[in-house]
Amino acid sequence: MSLLIAGSIATDHLMTFGGKFADSLVVEQLDKLSVSFLVEDLEIRRGGVAPNMCFGLARLGLRPVLVGAAGEDFADYRSWLERHGVDCDSVRISEDRHTARFVCTSDSTMAQFASFYPGAMSEARLIELAPIVARVGAPEFVLVGADDPDGMLRHTEECRQRGYPFIADPSQQLAFGEGDLIRKLIDGAAYLFSNEYESHMIESKTGWSADEVLERVGTQVTTLGADGVRVLRKGEATIELPAARNVAALEPTGVGDAFRAGFLAGLSWDVGLERSAQVGCVLAAYVVETVGTQEYAFTAEQFLARLEESYGAPAAADVAAHLHALS
């Protein structure tokens, strides 16, 4: 069984502003907004939701399949991912567009201003999943993350037609997508991922109530930032977990992607929803403590110690057997 992770492939340009954005904003004048911020540093890092998740899965010993479109400038990034255990053989390389780029500034409160250049990402709509499945085997899940909207629709519709179980993770595209698009991306998903703000946006744009959203997906997983995560499944008790303990937050970009990677690893290991969410929270802690979305590392012993510290010895014991391959 394979894990296909479809989504944007990008480089991140991450900047830090020492003050608070809110101090420079005049609510009554937002329609005339024109501000600039003197940043203290610039980090150019590898990113994109799909490679971020693939990197996290590979760090936990799995071999995910990256599905997306990039430019010819992807060569170095590809080498990095392959060295860390990611299958990149199904990435489409554009002949005339650069790899997508994410530019983000974070302030001292972790608020962010960001912009995104799609570039080669627009060619994701040309990718068919069936040849990938023929190469790597039947998918355990296809995660459809934020990407070219037409590409997201194509992947979701192909999953329905071919019977591939899929995970809906529209995230950044929710701000731009209309209700009809969002309904098509979500309906029938085995899992729906979002943060708390996005979950309300989904309800607002689709016109569905929270109960109606849950009727249309198998399981809804909502990250709550520093407050942890909530997992909902129709007819079952709500699972609410706190975030990992003793986290020294430094930079939030990619934290949600890391949580998803950890959660997917738990699903693949068949350790249950609660354990999967705990693995996701611990992996997310490594990312928020690091500048860059793929700059973290750990041994199996270090990961298990942190899992035990946050969620107890039984959690670490349940996961330990699945981390044996890590050095």
Secondary structure, 3 states (H helix, E strand, C coil): CEEEEECCCEEEEEEECCCCHHHHCCHHHHHHCCCCCCCCEEEEEEECHHHHHHHHHHHCCCCCEEECEECHHHHHHHHHHHHCCCECCCCEECCCCCCEEEEEEECCCCCEEEEEECHHHHHHHHCCCHHHHHHHCCEEEEEEECCCHHHHHHHHHHHHHHCCCEEEECHHHHHCCCHHHHHHHHCCCCEEEEEHHHHHHHHHHHCCCHHHHHHHCCEEEEECHHHCEEEECCCCCCEEECCCCCCCCCCCCCHHHHHHHHHHHHHHHCCCHHHHHHHHHHHHHHHHCCCCCCCCCCCHHHHHHHHHHHHCHHHHHHHHHHHCCCC
